[in-house]
Amino acid sequence: MAQATPNHALITAGRVTDTAVYNLSGDKIGRIEDLSIDKVSGQVRYALLSFGGFLHIGERYHPLPWGVLDYDTEKDGYVLPLTKEQLENAPSYTRSELEAFGGGDQSYRDNLFAYYNDYGVAPYWL
């Protein structure tokens, strides 16, 4: 029987959900709540970072372009090159807003990638 290895290149979406996200200083700043996946291509477009709120009250979701995250094996989590303050200023949405947009709204996509462009993430549609 084959054994699972922690260093494999593929991961199921279920294992990404609830994974911690850290800033460059090593502070935990949130967790991956969910993934936005393109229905046609199957590619992950965004990791939805849960940030703020208490018991899901006032919670905002930050759609992070997948390319802005780096996986750190020592932390067993993702590292985001933003401070807490930069993340607070990043585009964020309520759960109902995310469901209404569905990621297909051009102004939604433009807003996200305009913000994350400074972190070396190119829009996925180019």
C-alpha positions in Angstrom: 0.0 0.0 0.0 1.3 3.5 -0.9 1.9 5.9 1.9 0.9 9.5 1.7 3.7 12.0 1.7 3.5 15.6 3.0 5.6 16.9 0.1 3.4 16.0 -2.8 2.5 18.6 -5.4 -1.3 18.1 -5.4 -3.7 18.6 -2.6 -7.4 18.2 -2.3 -9.6 21.3 -1.7 -10.7 19.8 1.6 -7.1 19.9 2.9 -6.7 23.6 1.9 -9.8 24.6 3.8 -9.0 25.8 7.3 -5.3 26.1 6.5 -3.7 29.0 8.4 -2.4 32.0 6.6 0.5 34.0 8.0 2.1 37.4 7.2 5.8 37.7 6.5 6.4 38.3 10.2 5.0 34.9 11.0 1.8 36.2 12.6 -1.3 34.2 11.9 -3.7 36.5 10.1 -6.6 34.2 9.0 -7.5 30.9 7.4 -8.6 29.7 4.1 -12.3 29.5 4.2 -12.9 28.2 0.7 -11.7 28.2 -2.9 -13.1 29.8 -6.0 -12.7 27.4 -8.9 -13.3 28.2 -12.6 -16.1 25.9 -13.6 -14.8 25.5 -17.2 -11.0 25.2 -16.7 -11.0 23.7 -13.3 -8.3 26.1 -12.2 -8.3 27.7 -8.7 -8.8 31.4 -9.2 -8.9 32.6 -5.6 -8.4 31.4 -2.1 -11.0 32.9 0.1 -9.3 34.2 3.3 -11.6 34.5 6.3 -10.5 37.6 8.3 -12.0 39.5 11.1 -15.4 39.1 12.7 -16.3 36.9 15.6 -18.3 33.7 15.3 -18.9 34.6 11.6 -20.5 37.9 12.6 -18.9 40.8 10.7 -16.6 38.4 9.0 -15.2 39.5 5.7 -13.7 37.3 2.9 -10.7 38.4 1.0 -10.4 36.7 -2.4 -6.7 36.1 -2.8 -5.3 35.3 -6.2 -3.8 31.9 -5.8 -0.4 33.2 -7.0 0.0 35.6 -4.1 0.2 32.7 -1.6 3.3 30.7 -0.8 3.1 27.5 1.1 5.5 27.2 4.0 6.1 23.6 5.0 7.5 24.6 8.4 4.4 26.6 9.3 2.1 24.0 7.5 0.3 27.1 6.2 0.3 29.8 3.5 2.3 33.0 3.7 0.8 36.2 2.3 3.2 39.1 1.6 0.9 41.7 3.3 0.8 43.2 6.7 -2.4 43.1 8.7 -3.0 46.7 7.7 -2.5 46.0 4.0 -4.9 43.1 4.3 -7.5 45.3 6.0 -7.3 47.7 3.0 -7.5 44.9 0.4 -10.7 44.2 -1.4 -13.1 42.2 0.8 -16.6 41.1 0.7 -19.4 39.5 2.7 -20.4 35.9 1.9 -23.6 37.2 0.1 -21.6 39.6 -2.0 -19.2 36.9 -3.1 -22.1 34.6 -4.0 -23.7 37.5 -6.0 -20.5 38.3 -7.9 -19.5 34.7 -8.7 -16.2 36.1 -9.8 -17.5 36.9 -13.2 -18.1 40.6 -12.7 -15.3 42.6 -14.6 -15.1 45.4 -12.0 -14.8 42.8 -9.2 -11.8 41.1 -11.0 -10.2 44.5 -12.0 -10.4 45.7 -8.4 -8.8 42.6 -7.1 -5.9 42.4 -9.5 -5.3 46.2 -9.4 -4.6 45.7 -5.6 -2.5 42.5 -5.9 -0.6 43.6 -9.0 2.1 45.2 -6.7 2.7 41.7 -5.4 3.6 40.2 -8.7 0.3 38.5 -9.5 -0.9 38.9 -13.1 -4.6 38.6 -13.9 -5.5 35.1 -14.8 -7.4 36.1 -18.0 -4.3 37.5 -19.7 
